[in-house]
Amino acid sequence: MKRPRGAGHDRPRHRGLARVADDIVACRACPRLTAYLDASRVRFPDHWCRPVPGFGDPGARLLVVGLAPGLHGANKTGRVFTFDSSGEWLYRALHEVGLSSSAISRGPGDGLILGDVFITGAARCAPPQNRPTPEEVARCRPFLEAELGHLGRVRVAIALGRIAHDQLLRARGLRPSAFPFAHGAEHALPGLHLIDSYHCSRQNTNTGRLTWAMFAQVFTRAALLARTGASAEP
């Protein structure tokens, strides 16, 4: 494939995003999650077991927002959507639209480069049973707001799941109830075009609720809008 524009490595080159990443990794604001990660570090000493910052191109025009790290996914590697089935779908989709140098993300040091896309999450810590509480998600919102503040070229966002959809809207100062979530729904927000997708978790992909064709179509549409600045109308 053609080498993606820009360079997205695990530690952002952009100074502001690097500071946000450091703040995320150091966060211990949620007692339940902090205790869970501390216990997980004992059980799995080879895992990252810390909050996971965003990853990608500081000059990105496309933003992807997921939910939270998986215990043996991003929580293992320290890179969002890596080492689990959700990441297999996401990086394949990004590779197919020319935004990732590889269809597979193995973790820091694997040489993977993202161009024109930044990936982040609604929550940054792996939660018990993969379910962060609403209060924990709300405590993470300032990190998303800070990342958005440094991602000045973003014009399109993909929300993977309702929680990511709601978190992104609240980070933009908007009411989620005014923008109903549905797979493939598009919302023209002030300065940002939002496209919704079901999350690429096994709960959705194994049951057929989300097919590869459905998922790929969202990324094809988002990449086109990000690159061309086409009309916000679907």
JODA-V596628 format. One record per residue. N is the residue number from 0. RES is the residue in three letters. PHI is phi as a letter, one per 40 degrees, with the letter a starting at -180 (999 if undefined). PSI is psi in whole degrees, 0 to 359 (999 if undefined). NEAR is the number of other C-alpha atoms within 12 Angstrom. Layout:
# JODA-V596628
((N,RES,PHI,PSI,NEAR) (N,RES,PHI,PSI,NEAR))
This chain:
# JODA-V596628
((0,MET,999,161,14) (1,LYS,c,137,15) (2,ARG,c,129,19) (3,PRO,c,148,26) (4,ARG,c,143,23) (5,GLY,g,183,25) (6,ALA,a,120,28) (7,GLY,b,108,34) (8,HIS,b,176,33) (9,ASP,c,326,36) (10,ARG,b,115,28) (11,PRO,d,138,32) (12,ARG,c,332,21) (13,HIS,c,126,26) (14,ARG,c,319,15) (15,GLY,c,316,21) (16,LEU,c,326,35) (17,ALA,c,321,28) (18,ARG,c,319,21) (19,VAL,c,317,33) (20,ALA,d,318,33) (21,ASP,c,319,22) (22,ASP,c,321,25) (23,ILE,c,310,31) (24,VAL,c,326,28) (25,ALA,c,353,20) (26,CYS,c,136,27) (27,ARG,b,40,23) (28,ALA,c,339,22) (29,CYS,b,108,26) (30,PRO,d,317,17) (31,ARG,c,315,20) (32,LEU,c,322,35) (33,THR,c,316,25) (34,ALA,c,321,20) (35,TYR,c,317,27) (36,LEU,c,321,35) (37,ASP,c,317,24) (38,ALA,c,323,20) (39,SER,c,326,26) (40,ARG,c,327,21) (41,VAL,c,318,14) (42,ARG,c,324,16) (43,PHE,b,77,18) (44,PRO,c,345,17) (45,ASP,c,358,15) (46,HIS,c,158,28) (47,TRP,c,306,33) (48,CYS,f,45,38) (49,ARG,a,168,41) (50,PRO,d,147,44) (51,VAL,b,120,46) (52,PRO,c,173,46) (53,GLY,c,169,51) (54,PHE,a,132,46) (55,GLY,i,201,45) (56,ASP,c,120,40) (57,PRO,c,338,38) (58,GLY,c,20,31) (59,ALA,c,144,37) (60,ARG,c,347,38) (61,LEU,b,132,44) (62,LEU,b,135,48) (63,VAL,b,126,51) (64,VAL,b,121,48) (65,GLY,b,203,44) (66,LEU,c,277,46) (67,ALA,a,158,48) (68,PRO,c,144,45) (69,GLY,c,149,42) (70,LEU,d,318,37) (71,HIS,b,22,34) (72,GLY,b,251,31) (73,ALA,c,330,42) (74,ASN,c,340,40) (75,LYS,c,320,33) (76,THR,b,334,34) (77,GLY,g,5,39) (78,ARG,b,133,46) (79,VAL,d,142,48) (80,PHE,f,47,48) (81,THR,b,134,39) (82,PHE,g,26,28) (83,ASP,a,173,28) (84,SER,c,327,27) (85,SER,c,318,36) (86,GLY,c,326,36) (87,GLU,d,319,26) (88,TRP,c,314,33) (89,LEU,c,309,40) (90,TYR,c,330,38) (91,ARG,c,315,27) (92,ALA,c,317,34) (93,LEU,c,321,43) (94,HIS,c,320,32) (95,GLU,c,334,25) (96,VAL,b,11,34) (97,GLY,g,22,29) (98,LEU,b,354,43) (99,SER,b,139,38) (100,SER,c,345,32) (101,SER,a,152,29) (102,ALA,c,356,26) (103,ILE,b,130,28) (104,SER,b,119,38) (105,ARG,b,338,27) (106,GLY,h,175,28) (107,PRO,d,137,22) (108,GLY,g,359,14) (109,ASP,c,357,17) (110,GLY,g,359,18) (111,LEU,c,136,30) (112,ILE,b,132,38) (113,LEU,b,137,41) (114,GLY,b,127,35) (115,ASP,g,17,42) (116,VAL,a,143,47) (117,PHE,b,133,48) (118,ILE,b,133,50) (119,THR,a,187,50) (120,GLY,b,159,47) (121,ALA,c,326,47) (122,ALA,b,150,45) (123,ARG,b,349,52) (124,CYS,b,142,52) (125,ALA,c,121,45) (126,PRO,c,154,36) (127,PRO,d,139,23) (128,GLN,f,21,13) (129,ASN,f,28,22) (130,ARG,b,96,23) (131,PRO,c,149,29) (132,THR,c,160,24) (133,PRO,d,325,19) (134,GLU,c,321,18) (135,GLU,c,319,30) (136,VAL,c,318,33) (137,ALA,c,323,25) (138,ARG,c,335,26) (139,CYS,c,344,40) (140,ARG,d,321,32) (141,PRO,d,331,28) (142,PHE,c,318,37) (143,LEU,c,319,41) (144,GLU,c,319,26) (145,ALA,c,318,26) (146,GLU,c,316,45) (147,LEU,d,324,38) (148,GLY,c,335,19) (149,HIS,b,352,28) (150,LEU,c,71,36) (151,GLY,c,347,25) (152,ARG,b,358,25) (153,VAL,c,129,34) (154,ARG,b,344,36) (155,VAL,b,141,44) (156,ALA,b,142,46) (157,ILE,b,125,53) (158,ALA,b,118,42) (159,LEU,c,90,44) (160,GLY,h,162,34) (161,ARG,c,321,28) (162,ILE,c,317,34) (163,ALA,c,318,41) (164,HIS,d,309,41) (165,ASP,c,319,37) (166,GLN,c,318,39) (167,LEU,c,317,49) (168,LEU,c,316,37) (169,ARG,c,325,25) (170,ALA,c,335,27) (171,ARG,c,5,26) (172,GLY,g,26,16) (173,LEU,b,156,18) (174,ARG,c,122,17) (175,PRO,d,327,22) (176,SER,c,340,13) (177,ALA,c,351,15) (178,PHE,b,82,23) (179,PRO,d,137,21) (180,PHE,c,137,30) (181,ALA,a,146,24) (182,HIS,c,130,28) (183,GLY,g,355,29) (184,ALA,c,145,30) (185,GLU,b,138,29) (186,HIS,b,121,32) (187,ALA,c,101,23) (188,LEU,c,165,24) (189,PRO,d,112,15) (190,GLY,g,7,18) (191,LEU,a,137,31) (192,HIS,b,119,37) (193,LEU,b,131,45) (194,ILE,b,130,46) (195,ASP,c,147,41) (196,SER,a,147,40) (197,TYR,d,148,37) (198,HIS,c,144,41) (199,CYS,c,42,38) (200,SER,c,161,33) (201,ARG,c,329,20) (202,GLN,d,328,17) (203,ASN,c,320,23) (204,THR,c,325,21) (205,ASN,c,337,15) (206,THR,c,352,12) (207,GLY,g,1,16) (208,ARG,c,325,19) (209,LEU,b,118,28) (210,THR,c,163,23) (211,TRP,c,321,26) (212,ALA,c,318,17) (213,MET,c,315,25) (214,PHE,c,313,37) (215,ALA,c,324,27) (216,GLN,c,321,25) (217,VAL,c,315,39) (218,PHE,c,325,40) (219,THR,c,315,25) (220,ARG,c,313,35) (221,ALA,c,318,45) (222,ALA,c,321,37) (223,LEU,c,313,25) (224,LEU,c,319,32) (225,ALA,c,322,34) (226,ARG,c,322,26) (227,THR,b,342,15) (228,GLY,g,32,21) (229,ALA,c,170,17) (230,SER,d,143,19) (231,ALA,c,351,25) (232,GLU,c,136,15) (233,PRO,c,999,17))
